[in-house]
Each structure stands twice: as structure tokens, then as C-alpha cells.
Amino acid sequence: MAGPTQQPRHQAKKAGMPPRTILVCPDKFKGTLSAEEATNAISRALQHKFPDAKIIRQPLADGGEGSLDVIALSDPTFLRQGLEVTGPLRRPVTAEYLQSADGRAWIETSQACGLRHVPKPRRNPGVTTSIGVGQLIDDAVARGATAITLFLGGSATNDCGAGMAGALGYQFFSDRPNDFIPTGDSLQWVRRVDAQAVSPELKRVRFTAVYDVDNPLLGPNGASYIYATQKGATPEQLPELEQNMQHFADQLLEWTGIAPHSTPGAGAAGGLAAGAMAFLKADLRPGTDVIFEAVGFDDLLSGVDLVVTGEGQLDEQTLHGKLVSGVGQRAKAAGVPRVVVLCGSNHLSQEQLASIGVDAAFALLDLSSITLADAMYRPAESLETLIGVRF
């Protein structure tokens, strides 16, 4: 006699039926809405469109900017620690990190060395530094942190984490007697690394470096050639920045035995991920995995028949570890019938969207009724308009 049939996790729906349970889980819309603001705007519009549906709200991040806020929302007992650190232009900036009572800390590196700290006319990844990241780490360790998660992304730097290391006591020498802290332009001069001044306490801390893109450190898809122009580099600078980083990676291999050259994710934050591997012995992890674990994302997918996620722009970077890719793949693996992305602009084909588990992408700028000014200065209202038209 046949045994009882197993009930599917997601019941099939008849075509045309409105969704019963919707999970709203966007990333930030960079420069306009935080992930929480986007979640609230999308949820309002969907509730109006589908009044009988259950709406589950969960702001998300990809391990880059905005990750700290998502972690803070996951547990209100986490403390925000604020301090003044050295910014990417070596001027003071104010930065925050999170700390828990059980010795964990979460640091968003862009708080210390992010592009937001550098006016556009002064952006140049050859001269910017990640010193402030090391200062945040040092403060967290002094406050008792034994496990530190570094959220990478949004950096103004291309220094392979040398600035971070310098702030933690690592010394870099060229062929001259005085030590210096290298930047993207001066990585080429490093001939020796000395760790004698590094605090023994640092070695007792477990580090996880969380990348928001899976690009390697070097090569045509690496940190310099893919991201340095976004940080102010000219096309003429790229070969030199690449050559400098190649030299530094070779030095790290000789000094530590760790080869970050082609490791997926090592190119995140201008090679800060590679520096974390070498100087902090950090484990590298995809940002979506870490964020999904923190918020219990897989459990949230249970019984959901529509997932609505989103971010500012869909492009080739989306396919390299960005949030939309992670959400689509997790949702499809869990059997969610439909995954929809809302965005400002979409540069991906339907085939590319399907490859990451996305059924449809609706862009603000594809609507004739929404102008670029609307999308930038009335983003919440524009999202609600988009949902009213497309759903």
C-alpha cells in the first residue's frame, strides 16, 4: 500500500490568483532609500494592491554598505560604538560599528574608508587609505571583541588593506630604513613586511571578511580594472594600479604563504578582502550567506508564493554576488513560485535574470510616467507607482 504523499512546501496556485503570502526583501536603493525605507514603501503598495495578502517585511544587504543596519535590526540588544578615525583622505571621519555582549563585533568598512567620505573631484584610489578600518578593529578588540565580521564594499581605496594593517601595527619597508603605509600608488615599493609591533590580542580574534562581489584580486575582472574607475581612477591609471597590486600580492605570498591573487572575493573593497586574508587570517564569505543566516532568511521563505526584492540598478555586477542574485537563487531553491525585482534601471536580459532565479524585473525608468528626477527625489512614491502599474 502506498504511503502518504508528502505535502509540497509551496502549494501550487491557479493562474491569475493573487498571492497569499509575499516576502518583501530589498537591498538599499543607493543614494535614495535605505533597505528599510524601500521595504516599507514596497510593502505599502503591495498591501494596497493585494489587501488580503500577508506581507512579510525583511530589509536585506549584500555584505557591503547597509549591512550594519540590517544586522542592527536583527537584534536590538547590539550596541553601536562610535569613534573618530582616519578617513580615506587621512582626515578625521566619524564611524560606527556594532558590538554584542558575547564578544562579537560587526564593522562596515565603508564607515571608515567609503566613497561617501571623498568629494567627487578628489576621488583617486591611488592615494586613498584604509587606515580607519584598522582603527575600528583596534577599538573593538580593546573593548573585548573575540569575533569580528568585516563587511566590505563601497570603499574609496585600492590599497589591498595595507592601511588597515598599518593601523594595527604592521610595518612596511621599501629599500629605505623608514617604514611607510602604502596606498594604491605606492604598493609597488613594498619590499618587506614586519609584524613585531602587532598586538598579540589581535591573533586571538577570529575574523570573517564578507564580500559583496566575488571578483578576484587581479586580472581583467579584478579590483583595479573593474572598480577603480568608479573610485576616480582614469583609464590610464589602471595598468599601474594593477601592476602595483600584483607586486604587493606577490609580497604577501612570500611573507605569509597565502596567495590572494585569484581567490573569489579577494578583490572586494579595493583588495581589502585580500589584506584581511593575509594580515588577519580572515575567512572569506559571500555577503548574502552571512546576511541570510543573521536574519533567518531560509525560514522566511517557507510558505511564500511571491518574493519581491530590489536594488538601485541591475547590471553585470548583479551576477557576481549581489543581493538580488542571492535572493533569486535561494527563493527558487526553496520552491517559491515567483521572484520579482524592482529597480531604478535594468541592464540585464531575461536570460540573465532567469540564470539567477528571477522571473521578472520592473524598472522605474522604463515607465514613461516616471522621470529620473522622480526616481532620485521621490523614490518611495515612484516605487509605489511602479507597483501599481506592473502588478
Backbone torsions as a table, in degrees:
resi	resn	phi	psi	omega
1	MET	NA	134.4	-178.2
2	ALA	-67.3	142.0	178.7
3	GLY	-76.8	173.6	179.9
4	PRO	-64.1	141.1	178.2
5	THR	-77.1	142.6	-179.7
6	GLN	-78.3	133.4	178.2
7	GLN	-73.6	131.0	178.2
8	PRO	-65.9	149.6	-178.9
9	ARG	-63.7	-36.4	-180.0
10	HIS	-119.6	113.9	179.9
11	GLN	-67.1	138.3	178.1
12	ALA	-66.3	144.0	178.6
13	LYS	-112.0	148.9	172.9
14	LYS	-71.9	146.9	180.0
15	ALA	-58.0	135.5	177.5
16	GLY	90.0	-11.1	178.7
17	MET	-71.9	139.8	177.9
18	PRO	-69.4	152.2	179.5
19	PRO	-65.9	143.5	178.1
20	ARG	-90.4	-38.6	-178.7
21	THR	-133.5	125.6	-176.5
22	ILE	-121.5	128.8	173.4
23	LEU	-100.8	119.9	178.9
24	VAL	-103.4	116.0	-171.2
25	CYS	-147.8	64.8	-179.9
26	PRO	-83.9	164.2	165.5
27	ASP	-84.9	-179.7	172.3
28	LYS	-65.1	156.5	167.0
29	PHE	-103.4	96.9	-165.2
30	LYS	-52.9	129.1	178.0
31	GLY	85.5	-6.2	-177.6
32	THR	-130.6	-52.9	-175.9
33	LEU	-132.6	138.9	169.3
34	SER	-72.1	166.7	178.6
35	ALA	-60.3	-38.3	-179.9
36	GLU	-67.6	-42.1	178.6
37	GLU	-64.5	-41.4	177.9
38	ALA	-64.5	-40.8	178.7
39	THR	-59.5	-45.0	-178.2
40	ASN	-66.1	-42.1	-179.6
41	ALA	-65.1	-45.4	-179.9
42	ILE	-64.2	-42.4	-178.9
43	SER	-63.4	-41.7	178.2
44	ARG	-58.6	-47.0	-177.1
45	ALA	-67.3	-40.1	-180.0
46	LEU	-69.3	-35.9	178.0
47	GLN	-65.9	-35.2	176.3
48	HIS	-68.5	-38.9	-178.3
49	LYS	-73.5	-38.0	-178.5
50	PHE	-126.6	77.9	-172.5
51	PRO	-61.8	-23.6	-178.2
52	ASP	-92.2	-3.1	-176.5
53	ALA	-81.0	148.0	171.0
54	LYS	-85.8	125.6	-178.8
55	ILE	-106.8	121.4	174.9
56	ILE	-103.3	125.0	-176.9
57	ARG	-105.8	126.8	176.8
58	GLN	-149.7	95.1	174.5
59	PRO	-59.6	144.4	-178.0
60	LEU	-132.1	172.8	175.4
61	ALA	-149.7	168.1	-176.2
62	ASP	-107.9	10.1	-177.3
63	GLY	102.0	-6.5	176.6
64	GLY	-100.5	-141.9	179.6
65	GLU	-58.9	141.0	-179.3
66	GLY	93.2	-12.1	-178.4
67	SER	-65.9	-37.1	-179.1
68	LEU	-60.4	-40.9	-179.9
69	ASP	-66.1	-38.3	178.7
70	VAL	-65.9	-42.2	177.1
71	ILE	-63.4	-40.8	179.2
72	ALA	-62.0	-38.3	178.6
73	LEU	-67.4	-25.5	-177.1
74	SER	-73.5	-20.0	-179.5
75	ASP	-156.1	107.1	-177.0
76	PRO	-68.4	-7.6	-179.8
77	THR	-83.1	-12.1	179.6
78	PHE	-66.8	139.4	-178.7
79	LEU	-96.2	140.5	172.2
80	ARG	-93.6	123.8	176.1
81	GLN	-107.2	129.3	-179.0
82	GLY	-119.3	143.7	176.4
83	LEU	-158.2	165.3	177.5
84	GLU	-92.4	129.2	-179.0
85	VAL	-131.0	173.7	176.7
86	THR	-79.2	122.1	-179.1
87	GLY	-81.3	-179.4	-175.9
88	PRO	-62.1	-25.6	177.0
89	LEU	-97.3	14.7	-179.9
90	ARG	65.6	26.4	171.0
91	ARG	-111.3	153.9	-176.4
92	PRO	-65.2	138.7	172.0
93	VAL	-134.8	156.3	177.3
94	THR	-95.7	131.7	-177.5
95	ALA	-135.1	157.9	179.0
96	GLU	-129.3	155.6	167.6
97	TYR	-144.4	169.1	-178.4
98	LEU	-106.6	146.5	177.4
99	GLN	-141.6	143.0	178.2
100	SER	-109.3	166.6	-177.8
101	ALA	-71.3	-17.5	-176.5
102	ASP	-98.8	18.8	172.2
103	GLY	93.1	8.7	176.6
104	ARG	-94.4	150.9	175.8
105	ALA	-143.3	149.1	179.3
106	TRP	-126.8	124.7	-177.6
107	ILE	-121.1	127.0	174.9
108	GLU	-98.5	109.9	-169.8
109	THR	-62.6	-26.4	179.6
110	SER	-66.7	-18.9	175.3
111	GLN	-59.9	-31.8	-176.8
112	ALA	-101.7	-35.7	-174.4
113	CYS	-130.9	29.8	-176.9
114	GLY	-78.4	159.1	177.5
115	LEU	-59.0	-27.4	-178.5
116	ARG	-61.8	-18.7	-179.7
117	HIS	-89.4	0.3	-175.5
118	VAL	-124.0	115.9	175.9
119	PRO	-58.9	145.3	-175.7
120	LYS	-51.9	-42.4	-179.2
121	PRO	-64.8	-17.0	-175.7
122	ARG	-106.6	7.6	-178.1
123	ARG	-74.7	124.3	-179.7
124	ASN	-161.4	102.3	-176.5
125	PRO	-69.0	-3.7	174.0
126	GLY	-75.1	-22.4	-173.8
127	VAL	-119.0	-10.1	-177.1
128	THR	-79.1	161.2	-172.2
129	THR	-137.0	153.5	177.2
130	SER	-103.5	24.0	-179.7
131	ILE	-52.3	-43.4	-176.0
132	GLY	-60.4	-29.5	177.4
133	VAL	-63.7	-43.4	177.2
134	GLY	-61.9	-35.8	178.8
135	GLN	-68.0	-37.3	174.8
136	LEU	-63.6	-43.9	178.6
137	ILE	-61.0	-45.4	-179.3
138	ASP	-59.9	-40.4	179.3
139	ASP	-66.7	-42.2	-180.0
140	ALA	-63.9	-41.2	178.5
141	VAL	-65.0	-40.7	178.6
142	ALA	-62.6	-28.1	178.7
143	ARG	-89.9	8.0	172.0
144	GLY	100.8	10.6	-179.7
145	ALA	-66.6	134.4	176.6
146	THR	-117.3	-9.9	176.2
147	ALA	-141.8	118.3	-175.2
148	ILE	-122.2	129.5	175.3
149	THR	-105.0	125.1	178.1
150	LEU	-103.5	116.8	174.5
151	PHE	-89.5	116.8	-176.9
152	LEU	-96.4	159.7	177.9
153	GLY	126.7	151.3	177.1
154	GLY	73.6	17.5	-175.5
155	SER	-79.4	157.5	174.8
156	ALA	-99.0	8.1	-167.5
157	THR	-111.7	164.4	173.5
158	ASN	-145.1	40.9	-171.4
159	ASP	-103.8	8.3	175.7
160	CYS	60.4	26.1	178.4
161	GLY	77.3	11.1	-179.1
162	ALA	-64.2	-38.6	177.8
163	GLY	-62.2	-45.7	176.3
164	MET	-55.2	-47.6	-178.2
165	ALA	-64.3	-40.3	179.4
166	GLY	-60.9	-37.7	178.7
167	ALA	-68.7	-20.1	-178.7
168	LEU	-97.2	5.8	175.1
169	GLY	106.7	-7.1	175.4
170	TYR	-69.0	140.7	-179.9
171	GLN	-117.8	139.1	-178.2
172	PHE	-117.8	134.3	-177.9
173	PHE	-126.6	142.7	170.6
174	SER	-96.7	-143.8	175.4
175	ASP	-90.0	12.2	177.5
176	ARG	-111.3	161.4	-172.7
177	PRO	-73.1	-25.5	-176.1
178	ASN	-85.4	141.3	177.9
179	ASP	-80.5	163.5	178.8
180	PHE	-151.0	161.3	177.2
181	ILE	-103.5	112.0	-173.8
182	PRO	-71.3	153.3	169.0
183	THR	-121.3	-175.8	-179.6
184	GLY	-55.0	-34.5	-179.8
185	ASP	-77.8	-24.4	-173.0
186	SER	-114.1	8.4	174.1
187	LEU	-57.4	-28.1	-176.5
188	GLN	-65.2	-19.9	-175.3
189	TRP	-90.3	-5.5	-177.2
190	VAL	-71.3	126.0	177.2
191	ARG	-119.4	-18.3	-177.5
192	ARG	-153.2	143.0	176.6
193	VAL	-119.6	133.2	-179.1
194	ASP	-122.1	131.8	-177.0
195	ALA	-113.1	12.9	-175.0
196	GLN	-64.1	-29.3	-176.9
197	ALA	-89.3	2.0	-179.3
198	VAL	-75.9	134.6	-178.4
199	SER	-64.5	134.6	176.4
200	PRO	-59.5	-27.3	179.7
201	GLU	-61.7	-31.4	-178.5
202	LEU	-62.7	-34.2	-177.8
203	LYS	-71.9	-14.9	179.9
204	ARG	-92.0	-1.5	-178.3
205	VAL	-95.3	136.4	176.3
206	ARG	-92.6	122.6	-176.8
207	PHE	-110.1	140.9	171.0
208	THR	-125.3	123.8	177.4
209	ALA	-102.3	121.9	-171.7
210	VAL	-108.2	116.9	-176.9
211	TYR	-100.8	146.3	179.3
212	ASP	-99.4	-8.2	174.3
213	VAL	-138.3	148.1	-175.1
214	ASP	-98.8	23.0	-179.2
215	ASN	-68.0	144.0	175.0
216	PRO	-73.0	176.4	-179.3
217	LEU	-71.8	-42.0	-170.3
218	LEU	-121.8	166.6	175.4
219	GLY	98.3	-178.8	-176.8
220	PRO	-63.1	-21.4	177.0
221	ASN	-106.6	15.6	-175.2
222	GLY	-88.6	-172.8	-173.2
223	ALA	-58.6	-45.6	-173.7
224	SER	-72.9	-52.0	-172.8
225	TYR	-72.2	-27.0	-178.0
226	ILE	-92.3	-39.5	-168.5
227	TYR	-115.5	-16.7	-173.8
228	ALA	-64.7	-33.0	179.5
229	THR	-66.1	-30.8	176.3
230	GLN	-66.2	-20.4	-177.7
231	LYS	-99.9	7.8	174.9
232	GLY	109.0	-2.0	179.9
233	ALA	-71.4	147.0	173.4
234	THR	-87.7	157.7	176.8
235	PRO	-55.5	-31.5	-179.7
236	GLU	-68.9	-25.6	-179.4
237	GLN	-76.2	-24.8	-168.7
238	LEU	-58.6	-47.1	179.6
239	PRO	-58.3	-38.9	-179.9
240	GLU	-69.5	-42.2	177.4
241	LEU	-60.8	-40.4	177.9
242	GLU	-64.6	-44.4	-179.7
243	GLN	-63.7	-40.9	178.9
244	ASN	-63.2	-42.7	-179.4
245	MET	-69.2	-35.5	175.1
246	GLN	-59.7	-46.4	178.8
247	HIS	-60.4	-45.5	-177.3
248	PHE	-65.8	-40.6	178.1
249	ALA	-62.0	-37.8	176.9
250	ASP	-64.4	-38.1	177.1
251	GLN	-64.9	-41.6	178.8
252	LEU	-63.3	-40.1	177.9
253	LEU	-61.9	-44.4	-179.5
254	GLU	-66.8	-36.0	-175.0
255	TRP	-81.6	-39.3	-172.7
256	THR	-112.3	-17.6	-173.3
257	GLY	81.5	-0.4	179.0
258	ILE	-94.9	129.0	-179.5
259	ALA	-108.2	97.1	-177.7
260	PRO	-85.8	1.2	-167.9
261	HIS	-51.6	-50.5	-173.8
262	SER	-119.0	12.4	-179.5
263	THR	-66.3	127.4	177.1
264	PRO	-56.8	129.9	179.7
265	GLY	91.0	-14.3	-176.8
266	ALA	-66.3	-20.2	179.3
267	GLY	-84.7	-1.8	-178.7
268	ALA	-62.3	143.3	176.8
269	ALA	56.2	46.3	178.0
270	GLY	62.6	36.0	179.8
271	GLY	82.4	6.7	177.4
272	LEU	-60.2	-31.9	177.1
273	ALA	-62.5	-42.9	177.8
274	ALA	-62.6	-41.7	177.0
275	GLY	-62.3	-38.2	177.8
276	ALA	-64.5	-38.0	176.3
277	MET	-60.7	-46.9	-173.4
278	ALA	-77.1	-45.9	-171.9
279	PHE	-90.5	-27.0	-176.2
280	LEU	-113.5	-2.9	-175.0
281	LYS	54.8	38.5	-175.9
282	ALA	-75.2	146.3	168.3
283	ASP	-83.3	136.4	177.3
284	LEU	-94.0	133.4	178.8
285	ARG	-139.2	146.5	174.4
286	PRO	-64.6	139.0	-177.3
287	GLY	-61.1	-39.8	-178.1
288	THR	-61.7	-38.7	179.7
289	ASP	-61.4	-44.6	-177.6
290	VAL	-66.3	-44.9	-179.9
291	ILE	-66.2	-43.5	179.8
292	PHE	-59.4	-41.1	177.5
293	GLU	-64.1	-42.0	-176.1
294	ALA	-63.4	-35.3	-176.1
295	VAL	-101.5	-0.1	-178.0
296	GLY	66.4	45.4	-171.9
297	PHE	-62.2	-41.7	-178.4
298	ASP	-60.7	-37.0	177.1
299	ASP	-67.4	-34.8	179.7
300	LEU	-65.3	-25.4	-177.6
301	LEU	-74.9	-16.0	-176.4
302	SER	-62.4	122.7	177.0
303	GLY	80.2	1.6	-179.1
304	VAL	-82.4	136.2	176.2
305	ASP	-114.1	1.1	171.7
306	LEU	-149.8	126.2	172.9
307	VAL	-110.2	129.2	175.9
308	VAL	-119.4	115.7	178.8
309	THR	-123.0	-172.9	-179.2
310	GLY	171.5	166.0	173.1
311	GLU	-163.4	176.9	-172.9
312	GLY	-63.9	-44.8	-175.6
313	GLN	-142.9	137.3	172.6
314	LEU	-102.0	124.5	178.1
315	ASP	-153.8	-166.2	-176.8
316	GLU	-58.6	-32.9	178.8
317	GLN	-62.8	-28.8	179.5
318	THR	-57.2	-32.6	-176.6
319	LEU	-79.3	-5.7	-175.7
320	HIS	-111.4	49.0	172.6
321	GLY	98.1	5.1	177.9
322	LYS	-70.6	165.5	-171.1
323	LEU	-58.5	-46.4	-176.1
324	VAL	-55.5	-40.0	178.3
325	SER	-63.0	-45.6	179.8
326	GLY	-64.0	-42.8	179.7
327	VAL	-63.0	-47.5	-178.3
328	GLY	-59.6	-45.4	-177.8
329	GLN	-68.7	-41.7	177.9
330	ARG	-64.5	-42.7	-177.3
331	ALA	-64.6	-43.7	-179.8
332	LYS	-67.0	-38.5	177.5
333	ALA	-62.9	-30.4	179.1
334	ALA	-84.8	-3.6	177.8
335	GLY	87.0	16.4	177.3
336	VAL	-66.0	128.9	-174.6
337	PRO	-64.8	-34.2	-172.7
338	ARG	-145.0	133.2	176.9
339	VAL	-124.5	124.0	-178.0
340	VAL	-122.5	138.9	178.1
341	VAL	-112.7	134.0	171.2
342	LEU	-106.7	138.7	-176.6
343	CYS	-153.7	168.9	174.6
344	GLY	-74.7	-48.6	177.9
345	SER	-143.4	150.9	-176.8
346	ASN	-126.9	122.2	179.3
347	HIS	-116.1	17.3	179.7
348	LEU	-105.5	147.8	176.3
349	SER	-80.8	167.2	177.9
350	GLN	-63.0	-34.5	178.1
351	GLU	-65.5	-41.2	177.9
352	GLN	-66.1	-40.5	177.2
353	LEU	-61.8	-44.6	-179.5
354	ALA	-62.0	-31.9	-178.6
355	SER	-66.7	-20.4	177.8
356	ILE	-111.1	18.6	172.9
357	GLY	82.8	15.8	-178.0
358	VAL	-100.3	129.5	-179.3
359	ASP	-84.7	-35.8	-178.3
360	ALA	-154.9	148.1	174.9
361	ALA	-127.6	126.7	179.9
362	PHE	-114.6	123.0	-175.3
363	ALA	-108.0	139.2	178.6
364	LEU	-57.3	-44.1	-173.4
365	LEU	-77.2	-2.7	174.1
366	ASP	-83.4	-12.2	178.5
367	LEU	-91.4	129.6	179.5
368	SER	-66.7	-22.0	-178.3
369	SER	-82.3	-6.6	-179.0
370	ILE	-117.4	120.8	178.7
371	THR	-92.7	168.8	175.9
372	LEU	-60.3	-38.5	177.7
373	ALA	-62.6	-39.8	176.9
374	ASP	-60.6	-47.6	-177.5
375	ALA	-62.3	-34.6	-177.2
376	MET	-83.1	-40.0	-170.7
377	TYR	-109.5	-10.1	174.2
378	ARG	-134.7	55.3	-171.1
379	PRO	-65.1	-41.4	-178.5
380	ALA	-64.7	-46.0	178.8
381	GLU	-64.4	-36.0	179.1
382	SER	-66.0	-40.6	176.8
383	LEU	-62.3	-41.2	179.4
384	GLU	-65.2	-38.4	175.9
385	THR	-63.0	-44.1	179.5
386	LEU	-58.5	-44.5	-179.7
387	ILE	-65.4	-38.7	179.1
388	GLY	-62.3	-31.5	-178.3
389	VAL	-86.6	-40.4	-169.5
390	ARG	-90.1	-23.9	-176.4
391	PHE	-96.7	NA	NA
